[in-house]
Amino acid sequence: MFKILIAEDDIELRQLFYRVLTFHGYSAICVSDGKEALDVLDKEYVDLIISDIMMPNMNGYELASSLRESGIPITAKDSFVDMQIGFASGTDDYMVKPVNVNEMVLRVGALLRRAQMISDRRQTIGNTVLEYDSMTVTANGKSMVLPQK
């Protein structure tokens, strides 16, 4: 089960995100600012961080810059410059409030699938599997080694 850290200072949004993510099979941990998020990360491994930008003590940009890891910042800041700052600080995605929670779940799934492909070093499409390290393709039970070029 994937574990997601939610850093959001608005208690109602935090609880909504928690309910939606746990309903979709994710394990979620909630905190109210970036400093609390760092405290959790000192003790636990998480697969993804969803963070508000405008939070007390440590904002989402500062959190992302200190981690340089995957996450989805969620904010009311919707200008192109704000998005540039978000991506430059190390985030992998950016959502603007008000958040469509169904879209959030789709984005979480896509980010986690991408991360899983990278760590597994394989790509699966239907019945076909590409193993990056061995350079083999397996389809319908038959394997083939790809040339290095």
N, C-alpha and C positions, 0 to 999 in steps of 0.2 A: 504494500500500500504506500503510495506516495504521500510524503509529509509536506504540508504547505504552511509557511509562516505568514500570518496576516498582520501587518503593521498599519493600524488605522486609528486615529484619535477619536473619531465619531463612533460612539458605542453602538448606535443603531446600525450603521453600515457594517461595522466589525461583526456584529451578531448575524446580520443578513449574509455576509460573505461566508461566515463560519457554517451557517445552516445549509446554504446552497452547496458548498464544497463537500461537506460531510454527507449530504444527501446523494451526491454523485460519487461517493466511494473514496474520497480523499480523507486523510487525517489532517486536522488543522490545529494550529496553535495561534492564539491571538495575543497581541501586545498593543500598547497605545502610542508608542513612539520608537524612534530609531535606536535610542540607548537601550530600551528594553529588548528590542530585536537582537542587538549585539550580545546582550546577556544570555538570551536563549541560545544563540549560535555558539557561544562558548561551551555550552553543555550538551547540545543536541545537533544532530545532522538534519538538515531539511533539504528537500529537493527543489523547492521553489519559494520565492518570497514575493508576496503581493504587498506593495507599500504605497501609502498615501504620500504625497509630496509635502504638503503643508502640515507639519506636526510639531508639537513643542519639543524642546530639549535637543533633538537631532532630526532634521527634516529628511525626506526621502532621497534627495540628491546627495546629501552627506552620507547617508546609509549606503547608497549604491556605490559612491566613490570609495568608501572604506572597504567594501566587499568586492567590487568588480565582478559580481556573479549574476546569474540569471535572476530575473524578477520582472514583475509588471508593476510599474508605478501607476497609481490611480490618483487623479487630481482634477480640480476644477480649472487648473491653468491650461488653457487650450490654444495658446498662440503657437505659431511655428517655432519661435525662439525657445519657448518652454520645452517643446518636444526635442529640439536640438540639444538643449542642456541635459534633458533626461537621457537621451541616447549617448551623449558624450560622457555622462557620468558612469556608464557601464551597464545600462539596462538593456534587456532584449525586446521589450515591448512597452507600449505606453497607451493608457486608456484615460479618457476624459469623463468626468462626472457630468451628469448622472450616468451611472454605469448600468448597462443592460447585463444582468447577471448571467443570462444564457450565453451572451457573447463572451463574458469573462470565462465561463466554463470551457467554451470552445478554445479560447486562447491558451488557457492553462493546459488543456489536453495536447494542443499542438506543440507548445514549448517542452512539455515533458516527453512527448514522443521523439522530438528532435534530440533532446539530451540523451534519451535512452539509445537512439541509433548511434550517437557518437561514442558513448561508453561501451556499447556492445560491438562496435566496429562492424556492423552488418546492416543491410537494408533488406527489408522484406516487402514485396509487393505481390499480393495474392499468394500463389503457390511458388513464387520465385524468390530465392534468397541469394544475395550477393555478400560473400565474406571478404572484407577488405584485406585482412592480413594474409589469407591463403590465396587470394585472387581467384576464388571459385564461385561459380554460379550453379545453384541447384534448382532444377525445375521439374516437377512431377517425378521426383525420385531419382533423376539422372543428374550427375555432377559433371562439370566441365571446368578445367583450369584455364583462366584467361591469360593471354600473353602479356608480358610486362608493359608493352607499349600500348 
